[in-house]
Amino acid sequence: MAARGAGLTVSTVSRRLRALEDGLGVSLFERRPSGVKLTEAGERFLADATRLLDEVRDAASRARDAGSAATGRLVIGTYFSASTGRFRDSLVRFVRQRRRSRFGSGGGRHDLLTAVRRGNIDLALLLGPNEEPGLDRLALWQEAGMVALPADHALASRLMVLWSDLVAETFSISRRGSGPEAREKVEALLPSSHKARFVEQDVGREAMFNLVGAGLGVAVLAESASGASYPGVVFRPVGNETGPTMVEAAAYWDPKRDNPALRRFLAQLRATQGSRAG
């Protein structure tokens, strides 16, 4: 039966078993007129060989899973929120495929790009696209810029707020994450005849919006961060007469980094976001 299962003749199997015994220098079978039986050495050899074959099969399965990113770990650094929008959609699809991901911020643009170059994270998702030496980039989606206002603010009833409406406002800007880039954006978009007023806050996104709700200035954000609600805060698109100001996201990674999960996630971003290579 074993010979038929292997597609071999009985005589061929018998010759190969004897050759194996000769090579090992020990009898694996007791051969009697009534049939064959494993010797004690044969039983030990069979147990060891079975265990080794199982380990080889397991190793091959793990390698296949890694190649398909089914078990590979992906580490993403970003200051974008995943409360709504395309970034959230991409992450949900990725995680639902049982691929392990870990997220972190840990600083602003420079810190996150440094983490990519050092191999501490696989990919940084930031404002862009900008040239970054030694890194590849992928221009992603665009989303509307928003302004967070106190709910009782005079502009809270507007469907869209113009930058010219905000010349007298004080902007709360975080020292962390995208705060420095947001400040540059505001300074560039406000009418040149007005100097923007800023208050730097050493807080995260949630605390920032809570300060806005308490009446301590306004704050700018990307649309993807507007999916959550905060007491006393409303979010409105901000722009000019032609429409909302658009904020563009881009992914940055080290092309020398060999991580199948990263390659799969990038392929998914390209396919689902309608993005263009940078």
HUZI-V225053 format. One record per pair of residues at least 24 apart in sequence whose C-alpha atoms are under 6 Angstrom apart, sorted by sequence separation. I is the first residue (numbers start at 1). J is the second residue. D is the distance in Angstrom with one decimal. If there is no record, write none. Layout:
I/J/D  I/J/D
This chain:
75/101/5.7  77/103/5.7  79/105/5.7  172/198/5.9  174/200/5.6  73/100/4.8  74/101/4.6  75/102/4.8  76/103/4.9  77/104/4.9  78/105/5.2  163/190/5.6  170/197/5.0  171/198/4.7  172/199/5.0  173/200/4.9  174/201/4.8  175/202/5.5  71/99/5.5  73/101/5.6  75/103/5.8  77/105/5.2  170/198/5.5  173/201/6.0  174/202/5.8  70/99/5.2  76/121/6.0  172/217/5.8  75/121/5.1  76/122/5.9  78/124/5.6  171/217/5.5  172/218/5.9  75/122/5.2  76/123/5.0  77/124/4.7  78/125/4.9  170/217/5.0  171/218/5.0  172/219/5.3  76/124/5.8  171/219/5.4  150/212/5.8  150/213/4.9  150/215/5.8  108/176/5.8  107/176/5.6  108/177/4.1  149/218/5.2  107/177/5.2  108/178/5.8  148/218/5.6  148/219/5.1  147/219/5.6  147/220/4.4  146/220/5.7  146/221/5.2  146/222/5.7  160/236/5.7  162/238/5.5  163/239/5.8  145/222/4.8  146/223/5.9  160/237/5.0  161/238/4.7  162/239/5.0  145/223/5.9  160/238/5.8  162/240/5.1  144/223/5.5  143/223/6.0  151/232/5.0  150/232/5.7  151/233/5.0  150/233/4.8  151/234/5.5  149/233/5.7  149/234/5.4  148/234/5.8  148/235/4.7  147/235/5.7  147/236/5.5  146/236/5.4  146/237/4.3  145/237/5.9  146/238/5.2  145/238/5.9  79/177/5.2  144/244/5.9  145/245/5.3  144/245/5.9  145/246/5.5  144/246/4.6  145/247/5.8  143/246/5.5  144/247/5.9  143/247/5.3  142/247/5.4  142/248/4.3  141/248/6.0  141/249/5.8  140/249/5.3  140/250/5.1  139/250/4.5  138/250/5.5  138/251/5.1  137/251/5.4  137/252/4.5  136/252/5.7  136/253/5.5  135/253/5.5  135/254/4.9  128/248/5.8  127/248/5.9  128/249/5.4  129/250/5.3  127/249/4.7  128/250/5.1  126/249/5.7  127/250/5.9  126/250/5.6  125/250/5.8  125/251/4.5  124/251/5.7  124/252/5.2  123/252/5.7  123/253/4.8  140/275/4.9  139/276/5.7  85/224/5.1  138/277/5.0  139/278/5.8  84/224/4.9  138/278/4.7  137/278/5.1  83/225/5.8  81/224/5.7  84/227/5.0  81/225/4.8  83/227/4.9  74/261/5.8  72/261/5.2  69/260/5.4  69/261/4.4  67/260/5.7
